[in-house]
């Protein structure tokens, strides 16, 4: 009789996505041939506040980490008690961080991570899992996802929009040639919807994902123009030497931000014109099958499939 895990049966990986306004978790099953499927997933969000300091962002992220790790442990236990107990046996933990917690460093060729947040995460994980923890960036996962989806596109701008931040990655000849960020993201229109539309957090998030305003169209249009102006400022230096004609937007509200980057005020940023497209879960279902609609968790599962 053989003891220990049978590697021929594949393995289960816990994915944690630490964003700047939410924390997502997923249990994903990786088959021996590398194919990966998301078994269970969850995401917890911060309240949409009128403003947020760096200190409050860190504190509330820690609270979400507690909730996410506990939820992941519950999901793993549920799987262990099912018909296939091995599905709940977590072999590895992959943590993906967005700014300000983790970002690419083009000078060193290695990501930069906030060590305090790494320590907090390990502290929250330790009561539930003893598996090794590896850290990656959300930007790395999104870049790998675009390479998988469009392997013959090698010149484009990748715009990753999370709650409080937007990352811009300039891809030239298939490699990352530039990186910039700006302190505006989904919470810009979400705050407007709450303030001027009288909506709850859940209602505002739902409307933004749909990308249409209904009775709140005026509020969304105002935010669209403001986001476009902020984008122009952030992109000015990044696009100084090369301006791509393809822009990919990665966000839970991808359609809204794709329209924002097609705003007339940005026309002079792309003098040769171009195409702005939103990357959605449907584009990646052939690579990560299942019902998941969380674009970041899907991209992170895909990253593990092609890099592990």
Residue pairs with C-beta under 8 A, 6 or more apart in sequence:
5 11
5 86
5 89
5 91
7 32
8 32
9 32
9 86
10 29
10 30
10 31
10 32
11 29
11 30
11 91
11 92
12 27
12 28
12 29
12 30
12 39
12 76
12 79
12 86
12 87
12 88
12 89
12 90
12 91
13 27
13 28
13 29
13 30
13 36
13 90
13 91
13 92
13 93
13 94
13 304
14 25
14 26
14 27
14 28
14 72
14 76
14 90
14 92
14 93
14 94
14 129
14 131
15 24
15 25
15 26
15 27
15 28
15 94
15 96
15 297
15 300
15 301
15 304
16 23
16 24
16 25
16 68
16 69
16 72
16 93
16 94
16 95
16 96
16 121
17 23
17 24
17 25
17 26
17 43
17 96
17 98
17 138
17 296
17 297
17 300
18 61
18 65
18 95
18 96
18 97
18 98
18 101
18 102
18 117
18 121
19 98
19 138
19 162
19 163
19 296
20 57
20 61
20 98
20 99
20 100
20 101
20 162
20 163
20 164
20 165
20 185
21 45
21 46
21 162
21 163
21 164
21 185
21 186
21 187
22 43
22 44
22 45
22 46
22 64
22 163
23 43
23 44
23 61
23 64
23 65
23 67
23 68
24 41
24 42
24 43
24 44
24 68
24 294
24 296
24 297
25 41
25 42
25 43
25 68
25 69
25 71
25 72
25 75
26 38
26 39
26 40
26 41
26 42
26 292
26 294
26 297
26 300
26 301
27 38
27 39
27 40
27 41
27 72
27 75
27 76
27 79
27 87
27 88
27 90
28 36
28 37
28 38
28 39
28 301
28 304
29 36
29 37
29 39
29 87
30 36
30 304
30 305
30 308
31 37
34 305
34 306
34 308
35 305
36 288
36 301
36 302
36 304
36 305
37 288
37 289
37 290
38 288
38 290
38 292
38 297
38 298
38 301
39 75
39 79
39 87
39 290
40 75
40 78
40 79
41 292
41 294
41 297
42 68
42 71
42 72
42 75
43 68
43 294
43 297
44 64
44 67
44 68
44 71
45 64
45 163
45 201
45 205
46 52
46 60
46 61
46 64
46 163
47 60
47 201
48 187
48 190
48 191
48 194
48 201
48 204
49 56
50 191
50 195
52 60
52 164
52 187
54 100
57 100
57 164
58 116
58 117
61 101
61 117
62 120
62 124
65 120
65 121
65 124
66 124
69 124
69 125
69 128
70 128
72 128
73 128
73 129
75 88
76 88
76 89
76 90
76 128
76 129
77 88
78 88
79 85
79 87
79 88
80 87
80 88
80 89
81 88
82 88
90 129
90 131
91 131
92 131
92 132
92 134
93 125
93 129
93 131
93 132
93 133
93 134
94 134
94 136
94 300
94 304
95 118
95 121
95 133
95 134
95 135
95 136
96 102
96 135
96 136
96 137
96 138
96 140
96 141
96 296
96 300
96 303
97 103
97 113
97 114
97 117
97 135
97 136
97 137
97 138
98 137
98 138
98 139
98 160
98 162
98 165
98 167
99 162
99 165
99 167
99 181
100 114
100 165
101 113
101 114
101 117
102 111
102 112
102 113
102 114
102 135
102 136
102 137
102 138
103 111
103 112
103 137
103 139
103 167
103 179
103 181
104 111
104 112
104 137
104 139
104 140
104 169
104 176
104 179
105 111
105 112
106 176
106 178
106 179
111 135
111 136
111 137
111 140
113 135
118 135
121 133
122 133
125 133
136 300
136 303
138 160
138 162
138 167
138 296
138 299
138 300
139 158
139 160
139 167
139 169
139 179
140 303
141 296
141 299
141 300
141 302
141 303
142 158
142 160
142 169
142 250
142 279
142 299
143 158
143 169
143 171
143 176
144 299
144 302
144 303
144 306
144 307
145 250
145 279
145 284
145 298
145 299
145 302
145 303
146 153
146 156
146 158
146 171
146 248
146 279
147 174
148 284
148 287
148 302
148 306
149 279
149 283
149 284
149 287
153 246
154 171
154 172
154 173
154 174
155 171
155 172
155 173
155 242
155 244
155 245
155 246
156 171
156 244
156 246
156 247
156 248
157 168
157 169
157 170
157 171
157 235
157 239
157 244
157 246
157 247
157 248
158 167
158 168
158 169
158 170
158 171
158 247
158 248
158 250
159 166
159 167
159 168
159 231
159 247
159 248
159 249
159 250
159 251
159 257
159 261
160 166
160 167
160 168
160 169
160 250
160 251
161 185
161 186
161 249
161 250
161 251
161 253
161 254
161 257
162 185
162 186
162 251
163 185
163 186
163 187
163 190
164 183
164 184
164 185
164 187
165 181
165 182
165 183
165 184
165 185
166 181
166 182
166 184
166 185
166 231
166 234
167 179
167 180
167 181
168 178
168 179
168 180
168 181
168 182
168 234
168 235
168 238
169 176
169 178
169 179
170 176
170 177
170 178
170 179
170 238
170 239
170 242
170 244
171 177
171 244
172 178
172 242
172 244
177 242
178 238
179 238
180 234
180 235
180 237
180 238
181 234
182 230
182 231
182 233
182 234
184 226
184 227
184 230
185 251
186 208
186 251
186 252
186 253
188 223
188 226
188 227
188 230
189 208
189 219
189 220
189 223
189 224
189 227
189 253
189 256
190 201
190 204
190 205
190 208
192 219
192 220
192 222
192 223
193 199
193 203
193 204
193 207
193 208
193 216
193 219
193 220
193 223
194 200
194 201
194 204
196 216
196 218
196 219
197 204
197 207
197 215
197 216
197 219
199 207
199 216
205 252
207 213
207 214
207 216
207 220
208 220
208 252
208 253
208 256
209 252
209 253
209 256
210 255
211 253
211 255
211 256
211 259
212 220
213 219
213 220
213 221
220 256
224 256
224 259
224 260
224 263
225 263
225 265
227 257
227 260
228 260
228 261
228 263
228 265
228 266
229 265
231 260
231 261
231 266
231 269
232 265
232 266
232 269
235 269
236 269
239 269
243 269
243 270
243 271
243 272
244 274
245 270
245 272
245 273
245 274
245 275
246 274
246 275
246 277
247 258
247 261
247 270
247 274
247 275
247 276
247 277
248 277
248 278
248 279
249 257
249 258
249 261
249 276
249 277
249 278
249 279
250 278
250 279
250 295
250 296
250 299
251 257
251 278
251 295
252 294
252 295
252 296
254 278
254 279
254 280
254 295
255 278
255 280
257 278
258 276
258 277
258 278
259 276
261 276
262 276
279 295
280 295
281 292
281 293
281 294
281 295
281 298
284 298
284 299
284 302
287 302
287 305
288 298
288 301
288 302
288 305
292 298
